[in-house]
C-alpha cells in the first residue's frame, strides 16, 4: 500500500465513522424526545434506558444508514480532494482513474466485511435486548389474535387450534391430524391444550381419537395426559422485529422450520437474510459512484456535491424500502428484491463511469 493509498483510506474511513456517529446521534436524540413519555410512565432510570436501549439501538441505525453514510463520506472526501486540485495532481502524475479508485475499494471492502459480521451476529444479539425493551416499555402488551390456526408439525402431522391465549398458554378446540397423501388417517381432538413450563410438555384435556382405515372408522376415548409436540408457546409469541433479532445461523434454521411447516410468511425472513448479503456489495457500488461523481471540481462546490450525495443515497434507501415491501406482498421474490437496489445502482454506476470524464 502506497503513502497515497493510506492517505485517502484514512480520510475515507475517518469521514465514514464521523458521519455515522453524527447522523445516528441526531436520530437517537429525536427518538428520545418521541419516547420520553413512555420512559417516564414506566419510571425508567437513565442507565437502564442507555444500556438496554440506546447502546443497542446505535449499531442498528448505524447499519441501516450505512449506504447513506458511506456515500456521503466518499463524496465529502473526494470533493475536498478535487477542490484543492489534489485529484488533478494525482492523475497528472500518471495515476490512472482505476488506480485512484483502489484505496476507496479497499475501504469499502473493510466496511463491507465489518457490516457482514455485524449484521450476521453482533447486531442481532444487540437487537434481542433492544426489542425486548421495546415490547416491555414502548409497545402495547401483545395478544395473539390468530383464529383457526393450522400448523404442520411433522412430515404427516398437522395441529389445529380454534384460538390460543398467549398469556396463559392455552389453546382451545385442539386437533392433531395425521394425513397420508390426501387421506386423513388419524384425528385426535381435545377441548383444550395447556403448556406446562415445569415439565416442558403440553397437558391435554380428555381426548377423542378417531382412526380411519378405508371406510372403517374407530373411536376411542383417552384420559387427560401430558404429551410432547413439535409445537411450542414461542410459535404463538409476538414476532415483532423477530427477523432482526436472529443471527445468521438462527435465521437459517428459523426459515427451514417455516418452510417445513408450510408457513406463508417466510418472505419477511428471506428478505432479511438476502439483504444482509446485499448490503456489503451496495456499499461497494455506492463508493464507486461517489468517487466518479465527485472527483471533478464542481461550480456548486463541496456543499453542492454533498447535497447531491444525500439525494442519491436517500434514493437508494427508497429503492430498498420499496423492494422490501414488494417482497412482503409476494410481488417480487425475496432474493430479487434484496438485490434490485444494488442492480439498479450498478447500472447507474456503469453509465456514470462512461459518461463523466475522469
Order of alpha helices (4+ residues) and beta strands (2+ residues): alpha-alpha-alpha-alpha-alpha-alpha-alpha-beta-beta-beta-beta-beta-beta-beta-beta-beta-alpha-alpha-alpha-alpha
